């Protein structure tokens, strides 16, 4: 739906927040999205980003409060009760009752025909609550990355871009105007990373806070610059590659928080393999194409009236940001390899990058 279709029933100042702005005529011979409505870009696109951030904030809270937290609380509480009853069966002594009753834990109270109730310590309750909150935080990431990765694959398949030889990223540049699907994909991705920056500063700081902030800021700059300078085909491919492995890390964390350690280790292994392939093989191919091939494939320099913003300065800046993003990911991959070493040596997976922000503090208080 575009602004022309809703102008009759929405106030004019609200229209940019709920529709894609700047509809225009399609290209004479489009190479993709033949039946799409086409758009140019402009400052009003920020309105859609603001709306998407608001929607994401609401959906994240709904998912966290009404889906993820109840499930995690049920699973962790059930596991705790089972462990307590199993322990009491092994001990078998009446004085082992948790609640002060003379009926041993886990032993059926034949006077009432049911298990004696269990009383949870404050330490265990805090541990379950912390794991429940962390599980819920990661749940939204799994949902978003799964949906948007699928969306990115759909966009990629529609565009004439080959993964291993992506010369079409720069051939026939500039690729304007934009199909509505591509424009919406770009704006939602911008909204998500801006939303992530807000979350990153609202929640407790983790060990990799500075790296995460640097990563998000570079990513946002790259997305905004590629959108403004019409490098959107490179942007679409990079965003799809980034989203792929981002599904598996929060999923592995969720499994760890609810004590499914074997599944966590398997998922982490899948994450590590997908990270290496997408971010250190396929992404480097994209960087190579941008750094070395773009100058040969783009035949015209700096013609803003035709949407061409390619110049030596812009090209070097864009290439530098791509390389900087790769360097941050190399540092992270080193941390990931340390986690993999712990898995191989039998210590289990834990995320070196961001999983230990409050462990020491909480344990110190409990002691």
Sine and cosine of phi, psi and omega as CSV:
sin_phi,cos_phi,sin_psi,cos_psi,sin_omega,cos_omega
0.00,0.00,0.73,-0.68,0.03,-1.00
-0.91,-0.42,0.03,-1.00,-0.12,-0.99
-0.91,0.41,-0.46,0.89,0.00,-1.00
-0.93,0.36,-0.50,0.87,-0.06,-1.00
-0.98,0.18,-0.32,0.95,-0.06,-1.00
-0.90,-0.44,0.04,1.00,-0.09,-1.00
-0.91,0.43,-0.32,0.95,-0.05,-1.00
-0.99,0.14,-0.40,0.92,-0.08,-1.00
-0.82,-0.57,0.10,0.99,0.10,-0.99
-0.83,-0.55,0.63,-0.78,0.11,-0.99
-0.84,0.54,0.57,-0.82,-0.12,-0.99
-0.87,0.49,-0.56,0.83,-0.05,-1.00
-0.97,0.23,-0.21,0.98,0.01,-1.00
-1.00,-0.08,-0.43,0.90,-0.11,-0.99
-0.79,0.61,-0.71,0.71,-0.04,-1.00
-0.90,0.43,-0.33,0.95,0.00,-1.00
-0.99,0.15,-0.29,0.96,-0.09,-1.00
-0.84,-0.55,-0.02,1.00,0.01,-1.00
-0.67,-0.75,0.35,-0.94,0.12,-0.99
-0.97,0.23,0.74,-0.67,-0.06,-1.00
-1.00,-0.03,0.26,-0.96,0.09,-1.00
0.91,0.42,0.76,0.65,0.11,-0.99
-0.90,0.43,0.53,-0.85,-0.04,-1.00
-0.51,-0.86,0.06,-1.00,0.01,-1.00
-0.95,0.32,0.59,-0.80,0.04,-1.00
-0.94,0.34,0.35,-0.94,0.07,-1.00
-0.90,0.44,0.39,-0.92,-0.07,-1.00
-0.90,0.44,-0.61,0.79,-0.02,-1.00
-0.69,-0.73,0.97,0.25,-0.05,-1.00
-0.92,0.40,0.60,-0.80,0.03,-1.00
-1.00,-0.09,0.03,1.00,0.02,-1.00
-0.30,-0.95,0.32,-0.95,0.04,-1.00
0.76,0.65,0.85,0.52,-0.10,-0.99
-0.90,0.44,-0.50,0.87,-0.07,-1.00
-0.98,-0.19,0.15,0.99,-0.07,-1.00
-0.99,0.12,0.39,-0.92,0.23,-0.97
-0.99,0.17,0.65,-0.76,-0.06,-1.00
-0.95,-0.32,0.46,-0.89,-0.09,-1.00
-0.65,-0.76,0.44,-0.90,0.26,-0.96
-0.99,-0.11,-0.07,-1.00,-0.04,-1.00
-0.90,-0.44,0.36,-0.93,0.00,-1.00
-0.06,-1.00,0.02,-1.00,-0.10,-0.99
-0.91,0.43,-0.47,0.88,0.00,-1.00
-0.92,0.38,-0.24,0.97,0.06,-1.00
-0.90,0.45,-0.38,0.93,0.06,-1.00
-0.87,0.49,-0.52,0.85,-0.01,-1.00
-0.88,0.47,-0.67,0.75,0.05,-1.00
-0.90,0.43,-0.63,0.78,0.03,-1.00
-0.88,0.48,-0.69,0.72,0.02,-1.00
-0.87,0.49,-0.70,0.72,0.01,-1.00
-0.89,0.46,-0.67,0.75,0.00,-1.00
-0.91,0.42,-0.62,0.78,0.06,-1.00
-0.87,0.48,-0.69,0.72,0.02,-1.00
-0.89,0.45,-0.69,0.72,0.01,-1.00
-0.90,0.44,-0.67,0.74,0.01,-1.00
-0.90,0.44,-0.63,0.78,0.02,-1.00
-0.89,0.46,-0.68,0.73,0.01,-1.00
-0.92,0.39,-0.73,0.69,-0.02,-1.00
-0.90,0.45,-0.61,0.79,0.02,-1.00
-0.89,0.46,-0.70,0.71,-0.01,-1.00
-0.93,0.37,-0.65,0.76,0.03,-1.00
-0.89,0.46,-0.72,0.70,0.01,-1.00
-0.89,0.46,-0.68,0.74,-0.05,-1.00
-0.93,0.38,-0.74,0.67,-0.14,-0.99
-0.98,0.20,-0.64,0.77,-0.16,-0.99
-0.98,-0.21,-0.15,0.99,-0.01,-1.00
-0.83,-0.56,-0.85,0.52,-0.14,-0.99
-0.96,0.28,-0.73,0.68,-0.02,-1.00
-0.90,0.44,-0.72,0.70,0.04,-1.00
-0.86,0.50,-0.66,0.75,0.00,-1.00
-0.90,0.43,-0.74,0.68,-0.03,-1.00
-0.89,0.45,-0.65,0.76,0.01,-1.00
-0.89,0.45,-0.69,0.72,0.02,-1.00
-0.88,0.47,-0.73,0.69,-0.05,-1.00
-0.91,0.41,-0.73,0.69,-0.04,-1.00
-0.93,0.36,-0.62,0.78,0.03,-1.00
-0.92,0.39,-0.68,0.74,0.03,-1.00
-0.88,0.48,-0.68,0.73,0.01,-1.00
-0.90,0.43,-0.64,0.77,0.02,-1.00
-0.89,0.45,-0.71,0.71,0.01,-1.00
-0.87,0.48,-0.67,0.74,0.02,-1.00
-0.90,0.43,-0.67,0.75,0.00,-1.00
-0.91,0.42,-0.61,0.79,0.02,-1.00
-0.92,0.39,-0.67,0.74,-0.01,-1.00
-0.94,0.34,-0.61,0.79,0.06,-1.00
-0.90,0.44,-0.65,0.76,0.01,-1.00
-0.91,0.42,-0.64,0.76,-0.02,-1.00
-0.94,0.35,-0.52,0.85,0.05,-1.00
-0.92,0.38,-0.59,0.81,0.03,-1.00
-0.93,0.36,-0.68,0.73,-0.01,-1.00
-0.95,0.32,-0.78,0.63,0.10,-1.00
0.93,0.36,0.23,0.97,-0.05,-1.00
-0.98,-0.21,0.69,-0.72,0.03,-1.00
-0.85,0.53,-0.53,0.85,-0.03,-1.00
-0.95,0.31,-0.09,1.00,0.02,-1.00
-0.99,0.11,0.11,0.99,-0.03,-1.00
-0.90,0.44,0.72,-0.70,-0.02,-1.00
-0.97,0.24,-0.55,0.84,-0.12,-0.99
-0.99,-0.13,0.17,0.99,0.06,-1.00
1.00,0.01,-0.05,1.00,0.01,-1.00
-0.98,0.18,0.36,-0.93,0.04,-1.00
-0.99,0.16,-0.08,1.00,0.03,-1.00
-1.00,0.08,0.83,-0.56,-0.04,-1.00
-0.88,0.48,0.49,-0.87,0.04,-1.00
-0.88,0.48,0.64,-0.77,0.08,-1.00
0.98,0.22,-0.10,1.00,0.01,-1.00
-1.00,-0.09,0.73,-0.69,-0.05,-1.00
-0.88,0.47,0.76,-0.65,0.08,-1.00
-0.99,0.11,0.98,-0.17,-0.11,-0.99
-0.94,0.34,-0.25,0.97,0.08,-1.00
-0.95,0.32,-0.49,0.87,-0.02,-1.00
-0.92,-0.40,-0.22,0.97,0.02,-1.00
0.97,0.24,0.39,0.92,-0.01,-1.00
-0.47,-0.88,0.19,-0.98,0.02,-1.00
-0.91,0.40,0.59,-0.81,0.10,-0.99
-0.92,0.40,0.60,-0.80,-0.02,-1.00
-0.92,0.39,0.49,-0.87,0.01,-1.00
-0.96,-0.29,0.58,-0.81,0.04,-1.00
-0.93,-0.37,0.84,-0.55,-0.06,-1.00
-1.00,0.06,0.70,-0.71,0.04,-1.00
-0.95,0.32,0.35,-0.94,0.03,-1.00
-0.89,0.46,-0.58,0.82,0.02,-1.00
-0.89,0.46,-0.74,0.67,0.01,-1.00
-0.91,0.41,-0.62,0.78,0.00,-1.00
-0.90,0.44,-0.67,0.75,0.04,-1.00
-0.91,0.42,-0.64,0.77,0.00,-1.00
-0.90,0.44,-0.70,0.71,0.02,-1.00
-0.91,0.42,-0.67,0.74,-0.01,-1.00
-0.89,0.45,-0.67,0.74,0.00,-1.00
-0.90,0.43,-0.70,0.72,0.02,-1.00
-0.91,0.42,-0.59,0.80,0.02,-1.00
-0.89,0.45,-0.71,0.71,0.00,-1.00
-0.91,0.42,-0.67,0.74,-0.01,-1.00
-0.91,0.40,-0.66,0.75,0.06,-1.00
-0.84,0.54,-0.72,0.69,-0.03,-1.00
-0.91,0.41,-0.61,0.79,0.02,-1.00
-0.87,0.49,-0.66,0.75,-0.04,-1.00
-0.97,0.25,-0.39,0.92,-0.05,-1.00
-0.87,0.50,-0.67,0.74,0.01,-1.00
-0.90,0.44,-0.62,0.79,0.01,-1.00
-0.89,0.46,-0.67,0.74,0.02,-1.00
-0.88,0.48,-0.71,0.71,-0.01,-1.00
-0.89,0.45,-0.75,0.66,-0.06,-1.00
-0.90,0.44,-0.77,0.63,-0.07,-1.00
-0.90,0.44,-0.58,0.81,0.03,-1.00
-0.90,0.44,-0.74,0.67,-0.02,-1.00
-0.92,0.40,-0.69,0.73,-0.07,-1.00
-0.97,0.23,-0.47,0.88,0.12,-0.99
-0.91,0.42,-0.66,0.75,0.06,-1.00
-0.88,0.47,-0.66,0.76,0.05,-1.00
-0.89,0.46,-0.69,0.73,0.01,-1.00
-0.89,0.45,-0.64,0.77,0.05,-1.00
-0.89,0.46,-0.66,0.76,0.04,-1.00
-0.88,0.48,-0.72,0.69,0.02,-1.00
-0.88,0.47,-0.71,0.71,-0.03,-1.00
-0.88,0.48,-0.67,0.74,-0.02,-1.00
-0.92,0.39,-0.46,0.89,0.02,-1.00
-0.98,0.19,-0.47,0.88,-0.01,-1.00
-1.00,0.09,0.50,-0.87,-0.02,-1.00
-0.99,0.14,0.84,0.55,-0.08,-1.00
-0.89,-0.46,0.81,-0.59,0.06,-1.00
-1.00,-0.09,0.68,-0.73,-0.11,-0.99
-0.91,0.41,-0.71,0.70,-0.11,-0.99
-1.00,0.00,-0.21,0.98,0.04,-1.00
-0.62,-0.78,0.94,0.34,-0.21,-0.98
-0.99,0.12,0.76,0.65,0.00,-1.00
-0.92,0.40,-0.40,0.91,0.00,-1.00
-0.92,0.38,-0.19,0.98,0.08,-1.00
-0.87,0.49,-0.53,0.85,-0.09,-1.00
-0.87,-0.49,-0.29,0.96,0.01,-1.00
-0.91,0.41,0.69,-0.72,-0.02,-1.00
0.89,0.46,0.43,0.90,0.10,-0.99
-0.90,0.43,0.59,-0.81,0.04,1.00
-1.00,0.06,0.54,-0.84,-0.01,-1.00
-1.00,-0.08,0.98,0.19,-0.01,-1.00
-0.77,-0.64,0.47,-0.88,-0.09,1.00
-0.96,0.27,-0.02,-1.00,-0.04,-1.00
-0.99,-0.10,0.65,-0.76,0.17,-0.98
-0.91,0.42,0.54,-0.84,-0.03,-1.00
-0.83,0.55,-0.59,0.80,0.01,-1.00
-0.90,0.44,-0.69,0.73,0.01,-1.00
-0.91,0.41,-0.67,0.74,-0.01,-1.00
-0.90,0.44,-0.70,0.72,0.00,-1.00
-0.91,0.42,-0.63,0.78,0.04,-1.00
-0.87,0.50,-0.71,0.71,0.01,-1.00
-0.89,0.46,-0.72,0.69,-0.07,-1.00
-0.93,0.38,-0.62,0.79,0.03,-1.00
-0.92,0.39,-0.60,0.80,0.04,-1.00
-0.91,0.41,-0.67,0.75,0.09,-1.00
-0.86,0.50,-0.69,0.73,0.00,-1.00
-0.88,0.47,-0.66,0.75,-0.04,-1.00
-0.89,0.45,-0.73,0.69,-0.04,-1.00
-0.94,0.35,-0.56,0.83,0.11,-0.99
-0.91,0.41,-0.64,0.77,0.06,-1.00
-0.89,0.46,-0.64,0.77,0.03,-1.00
-0.90,0.44,-0.60,0.80,0.06,-1.00
-0.88,0.47,-0.68,0.73,0.05,-1.00
-0.88,0.47,-0.69,0.72,0.00,-1.00
-0.91,0.42,-0.67,0.74,-0.04,-1.00
-0.86,0.51,-0.57,0.82,0.00,-1.00
-1.00,0.01,-0.25,0.97,0.01,-1.00
-1.00,0.03,-0.51,0.86,-0.05,-1.00
-1.00,0.00,0.14,-0.99,0.02,-1.00
-0.87,0.50,0.68,-0.74,-0.04,-1.00
-0.94,0.34,0.68,-0.74,0.00,-1.00
-0.95,-0.31,0.06,-1.00,-0.12,-0.99
-0.87,0.49,-0.54,0.84,-0.09,-1.00
-0.97,-0.25,0.51,0.86,-0.08,-1.00
-0.84,0.54,-0.72,0.69,-0.04,-1.00
-0.91,0.41,-0.65,0.76,0.03,-1.00
-0.90,0.44,-0.66,0.75,0.00,-1.00
-0.91,0.42,-0.67,0.74,0.02,-1.00
-0.90,0.44,-0.69,0.72,0.02,-1.00
-0.88,0.47,-0.68,0.73,0.02,-1.00
-0.87,0.49,-0.75,0.66,-0.04,-1.00
-0.91,0.42,-0.65,0.76,-0.02,-1.00
-0.92,0.40,-0.71,0.70,0.04,-1.00
-0.88,0.47,-0.67,0.74,0.01,-1.00
-0.88,0.47,-0.70,0.71,0.00,-1.00
-0.90,0.44,-0.68,0.74,0.03,-1.00
-0.87,0.49,-0.69,0.73,0.01,-1.00
-0.89,0.45,-0.68,0.74,-0.02,-1.00
-0.92,0.38,-0.70,0.71,0.00,-1.00
-0.91,0.42,-0.69,0.72,-0.01,-1.00
-0.91,0.42,-0.69,0.72,-0.01,-1.00
-0.92,0.40,-0.52,0.85,0.05,-1.00
-0.95,0.32,-0.70,0.72,-0.04,-1.00
-0.95,0.32,-0.58,0.82,-0.07,-1.00
-0.99,-0.15,0.16,0.99,0.09,-1.00
0.91,0.41,0.52,0.85,0.15,-0.99
-1.00,-0.06,0.66,0.75,-0.21,-0.98
-0.95,0.31,-0.46,0.89,-0.01,-1.00
-0.94,0.34,-0.62,0.78,0.12,-0.99
-0.89,0.45,-0.68,0.74,-0.01,-1.00
-0.88,0.47,-0.68,0.73,-0.01,-1.00
-0.89,0.46,-0.67,0.74,-0.01,-1.00
-0.93,0.38,-0.68,0.73,0.00,-1.00
-0.90,0.44,-0.70,0.72,-0.02,-1.00
-0.90,0.45,-0.62,0.78,0.05,-1.00
-0.90,0.43,-0.68,0.73,0.01,-1.00
-0.89,0.45,-0.65,0.76,0.00,-1.00
-0.91,0.42,-0.61,0.79,-0.08,-1.00
-0.95,0.30,-0.42,0.91,-0.12,-0.99
-0.85,0.52,-0.86,0.50,-0.06,-1.00
-0.97,0.26,-0.31,0.95,0.01,-1.00
-0.93,0.36,-0.18,0.98,0.11,-0.99
-0.95,0.32,-0.64,0.77,-0.23,-0.97
-0.99,0.11,-0.51,0.86,0.00,-1.00
-0.91,0.42,-0.80,0.60,0.05,-1.00
-0.89,0.46,-0.52,0.86,0.06,-1.00
-0.91,0.42,-0.67,0.74,0.05,-1.00
-0.89,0.46,-0.64,0.77,0.05,-1.00
-0.89,0.46,-0.69,0.73,0.01,-1.00
-0.85,0.52,-0.69,0.72,0.00,-1.00
-0.91,0.42,-0.59,0.81,0.03,-1.00
-0.93,0.38,-0.65,0.76,-0.04,-1.00
-0.92,0.40,-0.44,0.90,0.04,-1.00
-0.97,-0.24,0.35,0.94,0.19,-0.98
0.92,0.40,0.50,0.87,0.13,-0.99
-0.99,-0.16,0.97,0.26,-0.23,-0.97
-0.95,0.32,-0.59,0.80,0.02,-1.00
-0.91,0.42,-0.72,0.69,0.06,-1.00
-0.89,0.45,-0.57,0.82,0.06,-1.00
-0.88,0.48,-0.72,0.69,-0.02,-1.00
-0.91,0.42,-0.63,0.78,0.03,-1.00
-0.90,0.44,-0.72,0.69,-0.01,-1.00
-0.90,0.44,-0.63,0.78,0.03,-1.00
-0.90,0.43,-0.59,0.81,0.06,-1.00
-0.90,0.44,-0.69,0.73,0.06,-1.00
-0.88,0.48,-0.67,0.74,0.04,-1.00
-0.86,0.51,-0.71,0.70,-0.05,-1.00
-0.90,0.43,-0.69,0.73,0.01,-1.00
-0.91,0.42,-0.72,0.69,-0.01,-1.00
-0.91,0.41,-0.59,0.81,0.06,-1.00
-0.86,0.50,-0.76,0.65,-0.05,-1.00
-0.88,0.47,-0.69,0.72,-0.05,-1.00
-0.92,0.39,-0.75,0.66,-0.11,-0.99
-0.98,0.21,-0.60,0.80,-0.14,-0.99
-0.98,-0.17,-0.32,0.95,-0.01,-1.00
-0.85,-0.53,0.04,1.00,0.14,-0.99
-0.85,-0.52,-0.91,0.42,-0.07,-1.00
-0.93,0.37,-0.64,0.77,0.01,-1.00
-0.91,0.40,-0.59,0.81,0.04,-1.00
-0.92,0.40,-0.55,0.83,0.09,-1.00
-0.89,0.46,-0.66,0.75,0.05,-1.00
-0.89,0.45,-0.69,0.73,0.02,-1.00
-0.88,0.47,-0.69,0.72,0.02,-1.00
-0.86,0.51,-0.66,0.75,0.01,-1.00
-0.91,0.42,-0.64,0.77,-0.01,-1.00
-0.94,0.34,-0.66,0.75,-0.09,-1.00
-0.98,0.21,-0.71,0.71,-0.16,-0.99
-0.98,-0.20,-0.59,0.80,-0.15,-0.99
-1.00,-0.04,-0.48,0.88,-0.12,-0.99
-0.85,0.52,-0.64,0.77,-0.05,-1.00
-0.91,0.41,-0.42,0.91,0.03,-1.00
-1.00,0.03,-0.49,0.87,-0.09,-1.00
-1.00,0.07,-0.49,0.87,0.02,-1.00
-1.00,0.06,0.90,-0.44,-0.14,-0.99
-1.00,0.00,-0.26,0.96,-0.05,-1.00
-0.80,-0.60,0.65,-0.76,-0.01,-1.00
-0.96,-0.28,0.75,-0.66,0.22,-0.98
0.72,0.69,1.00,0.08,0.11,-0.99
-0.70,-0.71,0.97,0.24,-0.11,-0.99
-0.84,0.54,-0.51,0.86,-0.01,-1.00
-0.90,0.43,-0.34,0.94,0.06,-1.00
-0.95,-0.33,0.24,0.97,0.00,-1.00
0.98,0.20,0.25,0.97,-0.01,-1.00
-0.99,-0.15,0.94,-0.35,-0.01,-1.00
-0.92,-0.40,0.32,0.95,-0.03,-1.00
-0.98,0.21,0.82,-0.57,0.05,-1.00
-0.51,-0.86,0.29,-0.96,0.01,-1.00
-0.83,0.56,-0.65,0.76,-0.01,-1.00
-0.92,0.39,-0.75,0.67,0.00,-1.00
-0.88,0.47,-0.67,0.75,-0.01,-1.00
-0.89,0.45,-0.70,0.71,0.00,-1.00
-0.91,0.40,-0.64,0.77,0.01,-1.00
-0.91,0.42,-0.73,0.69,0.00,-1.00
-0.88,0.48,-0.69,0.73,0.01,-1.00
-0.91,0.42,-0.64,0.77,0.01,-1.00
-0.89,0.46,-0.67,0.75,0.02,-1.00
-0.91,0.41,-0.63,0.78,0.06,-1.00
-0.89,0.46,-0.68,0.73,0.02,-1.00
-0.91,0.40,-0.65,0.76,0.04,-1.00
-0.87,0.48,-0.66,0.75,0.05,-1.00
-0.88,0.47,-0.65,0.76,0.03,-1.00
-0.91,0.43,-0.62,0.78,0.01,-1.00
-0.90,0.44,-0.68,0.74,0.06,-1.00
-0.87,0.49,-0.66,0.75,-0.02,-1.00
-0.94,0.35,-0.48,0.88,0.09,-1.00
-0.92,0.40,-0.68,0.73,0.06,-1.00
-0.86,0.51,-0.72,0.70,0.03,-1.00
-0.89,0.46,-0.62,0.78,-0.02,-1.00
-0.90,0.43,-0.54,0.84,0.10,-1.00
-0.88,0.48,-0.66,0.75,0.07,-1.00
-0.91,0.42,-0.64,0.77,0.01,-1.00
-0.89,0.46,-0.64,0.77,0.02,-1.00
-0.90,0.44,-0.57,0.82,0.06,-1.00
-0.90,0.43,-0.63,0.78,0.06,-1.00
-0.90,0.43,-0.67,0.74,0.01,-1.00
-0.88,0.48,-0.60,0.80,0.04,-1.00
-0.89,0.46,-0.63,0.78,0.04,-1.00
-0.91,0.42,-0.60,0.80,0.04,-1.00
-0.89,0.45,-0.72,0.70,-0.04,-1.00
-0.90,0.43,-0.59,0.81,-0.01,-1.00
-1.00,0.06,0.10,0.99,0.13,-0.99
1.00,0.02,0.21,0.98,0.00,-1.00
-1.00,-0.03,-0.15,0.99,0.02,-1.00
0.99,0.11,0.35,-0.94,-0.05,-1.00
-0.99,0.11,0.71,-0.71,0.23,-0.97
-0.58,-0.81,0.57,-0.82,-0.12,-0.99
-0.99,0.16,0.95,-0.31,0.02,-1.00
-0.87,0.49,-0.43,0.90,-0.12,-0.99
-0.97,0.26,-0.59,0.81,-0.22,-0.97
-0.44,-0.90,0.29,0.96,-0.17,-0.99
-0.99,-0.16,0.03,1.00,-0.17,-0.98
-0.81,-0.59,0.61,0.80,-0.13,-0.99
-0.96,0.27,-0.42,0.91,-0.07,-1.00
-0.75,-0.66,0.06,1.00,-0.08,-1.00
-0.85,0.52,-0.79,0.61,-0.07,-1.00
-0.89,0.46,-0.65,0.76,-0.01,-1.00
-0.90,0.44,-0.71,0.70,-0.04,-1.00
-0.92,0.40,-0.66,0.75,-0.02,-1.00
-0.92,0.40,-0.60,0.80,0.03,-1.00
-0.89,0.46,-0.62,0.78,0.03,-1.00
-0.91,0.41,-0.62,0.79,-0.07,-1.00
-0.95,0.32,-0.50,0.87,0.03,-1.00
-0.96,0.27,0.00,0.00,0.00,0.00
